[in-house]
Amino acid sequence: MERTQFNNAVEQFQSMVYRTALHALGNPQDADDAVQEVFFRLFREKKTFEGQEHLRRWLLRVTVNYCRDVLKSPWRKRRASLDEVPETPVFDRPEQACLYREVMALPEKYRTVLYLFYYEELTVREIGELLGLKPSAVTTRLSRARERLRETLGEAWQNE
């Protein structure tokens, strides 16, 4: 990949990769590391991409796989929290902050499918391809994630 193509790809897709990693890992510092690693892998990649959509999907796939590897690494399982105040985004409305907290409290497998479906606007089939799941499994995860949010958010969920 030429340097100008690489720079354009970083400029265009950096925020998408960061958001995906943040939702999967739940930590801004880990998400920053993931962005660096994903774009490093893109820089080393020898194959040519058929277009922007092909590059976008490749980046999403690499990000999801990298985050999975990080989450199952022995180092991550053994580290202790420093009990720092977590960096959370600032929201315009309190309901947004509440929804964010509840989504981040979901298990990673539910957070990831919710994020890809609602924020990256991928179809169930596309999410299945990215995560290596059958479309029915993606649908099930989406359904279970929504149900958990309904249970925890109660009336606020019904009003939305």
C-alpha positions in Angstrom: 0.0 0.0 0.0 1.4 3.4 -1.0 2.0 6.0 1.7 -0.7 8.3 0.4 -3.3 5.5 0.3 -2.3 4.5 3.8 -2.6 8.1 5.1 -6.0 8.5 3.5 -7.2 5.2 5.0 -6.0 6.3 8.5 -7.7 9.7 8.1 -11.0 8.1 6.9 -11.3 5.1 9.2 -9.4 5.9 12.4 -12.4 7.0 14.3 -14.4 3.9 13.2 -11.6 1.6 14.4 -11.3 3.5 17.7 -15.0 3.3 18.4 -15.2 -0.4 17.5 -12.2 -1.1 19.8 -13.6 1.0 22.6 -16.9 -0.8 22.6 -15.2 -4.2 22.5 -12.5 -3.4 25.1 -14.3 -0.8 27.3 -11.1 1.1 28.0 -9.8 4.2 26.0 -6.2 3.3 26.5 -6.7 -0.2 25.2 -8.7 1.2 22.3 -5.8 3.5 21.4 -3.4 0.5 21.4 -5.8 -1.4 19.2 -5.9 1.5 16.7 -2.2 1.6 16.5 -2.0 -2.2 16.0 -4.7 -2.3 13.4 -3.1 0.4 11.3 0.3 -1.1 11.7 -1.1 -4.4 10.3 -2.7 -2.4 7.4 0.7 -0.8 6.7 2.3 -4.2 6.5 -0.5 -5.7 4.4 0.6 -6.7 0.9 -2.8 -7.3 -0.7 -4.7 -4.7 -2.6 -8.2 -3.7 -1.7 -11.0 -3.7 -4.3 -12.4 -0.4 -2.9 -13.2 1.6 0.2 -15.9 -0.8 1.3 -13.5 -3.7 1.1 -10.9 -1.8 3.1 -13.5 -0.8 5.7 -14.7 -4.4 6.2 -11.0 -5.6 6.4 -10.3 -3.0 9.1 -13.4 -4.0 11.1 -12.5 -7.6 10.9 -8.9 -7.0 12.0 -10.1 -4.8 14.8 -12.6 -7.3 16.1 -10.1 -10.1 15.9 -7.4 -8.0 17.7 -9.8 -7.1 20.5 -10.8 -10.8 20.9 -7.1 -11.7 21.3 -6.6 -8.9 23.8 -9.6 -10.0 25.8 -8.5 -13.5 26.1 -4.8 -12.8 26.8 -3.5 -14.1 30.1 -2.0 -10.6 30.9 -5.4 -9.0 30.8 -6.9 -11.6 33.1 -4.2 -11.1 35.7 -4.0 -7.3 35.8 -5.6 -5.4 38.7 -7.7 -2.2 38.4 -6.1 1.0 39.6 -9.6 2.2 40.7 -9.1 5.3 38.7 -12.0 7.4 37.7 -13.0 5.9 34.3 -13.0 8.3 31.4 -16.5 8.4 30.1 -17.8 10.5 27.3 -19.8 13.7 28.1 -23.4 13.4 27.0 -26.0 16.1 26.3 -28.8 14.3 28.1 -28.6 12.2 31.3 -30.5 9.4 29.5 -27.6 9.0 27.1 -25.2 8.6 29.9 -27.5 6.0 31.5 -27.8 4.1 28.2 -24.0 4.2 27.7 -23.4 2.8 31.2 -25.9 0.0 30.7 -24.5 -1.0 27.3 -21.0 -1.0 28.6 -22.2 -3.3 31.5 -23.3 -5.9 28.9 -20.9 -8.8 28.1 -18.6 -8.1 25.2 -20.4 -10.4 22.8 -23.6 -8.3 23.2 -21.8 -4.9 23.1 -20.1 -5.8 19.9 -23.1 -6.8 18.0 -25.1 -3.8 19.3 -22.4 -1.5 18.2 -21.9 -2.9 14.8 -25.7 -3.0 14.1 -26.7 0.4 15.4 -23.6 2.5 15.0 -21.8 1.0 12.0 -25.1 0.1 10.4 -24.1 -3.4 9.3 -26.7 -6.0 8.5 -27.1 -9.1 10.5 -25.4 -11.1 7.7 -22.5 -8.7 7.6 -22.0 -8.9 11.3 -22.1 -12.6 11.1 -19.3 -12.6 8.5 -17.2 -10.2 10.6 -17.5 -12.2 13.8 -17.6 -15.7 12.2 -21.1 -16.3 13.4 -24.3 -17.6 11.7 -26.9 -14.8 11.1 -29.2 -16.6 13.6 -26.6 -16.3 16.3 -26.2 -12.6 15.6 -30.0 -12.2 15.8 -30.1 -14.1 19.1 -27.3 -11.9 20.5 -29.1 -8.7 19.4 -32.3 -10.0 20.9 -30.7 -10.9 24.2 -28.9 -7.6 24.4 -32.1 -5.7 23.8 -33.9 -7.8 26.4 -31.2 -7.1 29.0 -31.4 -3.4 28.3 -35.2 -3.5 28.6 -34.8 -5.2 32.0 -32.3 -2.7 33.4 -33.7 0.4 31.9 -37.3 -0.3 32.5 -39.7 2.5 31.6 -37.0 4.6 30.0 -36.6 1.9 27.4 -40.3 1.8 26.7 -40.4 5.6 26.1 -37.6 5.5 23.5 
